[in-house]
Amino acid sequence: MKILFLGDVVGRSGRDAVCKFLPNARREYGLDFIVVNGENAAAGFGITPAICEEFFKAGVDIITTGNHVWDQQDIIPTLSREKRLLRPYNYPEGTHGTGLSVSSNAKGQTLVVLHLQGQVFMHEHLNCPFGAADAVLKQHALGASANAILVDFHAEANSEKNALGHYLDGRVSAVLGTHTHIPTADARVLERGTAYQTDVGMCGDYNSCIGMEKSTVIPRFTSKITKGQRMTVASGPATICGAIIETDDKTGLATAITPIKLGGVIGT
């Protein structure tokens, strides 16, 4: 199986690049599933129902999000009814939406996507992502109910991402980090067969401060005043960043992970 995972889509520039790239990507790369993190797609803050439909029409199978999932209030009813749109799984019970998706394609392949959020340096105090993963993996196992299991770990601390990758090694197909918007150089298959990358990067304008206009971010550091200083999303040419995961059809474990960086100022 081949799964494309794209990192945090930031603003219109990122959306336009992703939606232009995806319609031909499934055929060109031989993809079985496409998963996209869309939490910054609406001007850098959250996602809207219309943007979700835009992604689905472009070929996205599952949309993950993160801590900005609540920024656009009109997304809450969509979270409650649209099972292809995920918020982090480890929010308290009763929270709108779901953090777990089980999808099947025309080939009869089943992909489980588990979306988790970290605890370290994050404002939200969510349930333990390690325990949450254990609970899900009691219900879904590679080679049994799932042909592949992909984890989007939306977290700030590299150490926490790294720890979860090793913790789940051999039990899931891939643990891919999001949230920090910078692609890391550590993509690899871990010793028990789980593909891992600390952060796959963002889909957005890299001539920026992690997707935001430099002129609206730098003063926050130099003046130390953040109240009333609204950041605006950068609108230059976007780089598409993500990774393609290849898995063994029998075991569900990863055989390869290939980072991608296309277009913009850092793409190939």
Residue, then its C-alpha position, 0 to 999 in steps of 0.5 A: m500500500k502507498i499512502l501520501f500524508l501532507g503536513d499542515v496546509v497554511g492559508r490560501s497559498g497552501r490550499d491552492a498548491v495542494c488542490k492543484f497537485l492532488p488530482n494527478a498525484r494518485r495516478e502519478y505516485g500510485l497512491d492508495f490513500i491520501v491524508v492531509n493535515g488541514e488545521n491552518a487552511a483557513a487564513g492560518f487559523g482552523i478550517t471551514p466546511a467549504i475548505c473541507e469540501e475543496f480538499f475532498k473534491a481534490g482527492v483527499d480521503i482523510i483530513t486531520t487537524g490539531n490544536h487550531v481545529w476550534d478556531q472557526q466556529d462553523i466547523i463544529p457541526t461538520l466535525s460532529r457529522e463528517k467522519r473523514l474530518l478528525r480532531p485529536y483523539n485524546y480530547p475528553e470524552g464527549t468532545h465534538g467529532t472523532g479522532l479515529s477513522v477507518s476507511s476502505n478503498a476500491k481495492g478492499q484495503t483498510l486504513v486506520v488513521l489515528h490523530l493524537q495531540g501532544q502534551v508538552f508545551m501545548h496550551e491544551h491539557l489533553n489525555c495522555p497520547f500514549g495511553a490513548a494509542d494503547a486503547v485504540l490498538k486494542q481494537h485495531a491491529l495490523g494484519a487483522s482489522a487494518n491493512a495499515i495504521l497511520v498516526d498523525f501526532h500533532a505536538e510541539a516537543n521533538s522529544e515527545k514525538n520521538a518517544l511516541g514513534h519508538y513506543l508504537d514501533g512495530r504496532v503501527s505503519a507510520v508515526l508522522g509529526t505535525h504542528t511545527h511546520i518545519p520538515t525534519a531530516d530524520a525520516r526513516v523506518l524504525e527497527r520494528g517496521t514503523a515509518y517515522q518523521t518528527d515533522v513532515g513540514m507544512c504546505g505553505d509559503y516558506n518565505s515566512c515565519i512558519g507560514m505567517e507574514k514576517s512583518t507580523v511575527i518579528p515585532r512580537f519577538t522584538s517588542k515582547i508585545t503580543k496582545g493585539q498583534r494579529m498575525t497574517v498568513a503569508s501568500g507567496p508561492a507554496t511548497i508542498c511538504g509531506a511523505i509517502i509511506e509504503t507498506d507490506d501488504k501482509t504485515g502492514l509494516a512500512t517498507a519505505i518512507t519518502p519525504i516530498k518537498l515540491g515547489g516554492v522556495i525550498g522544494t525541488 
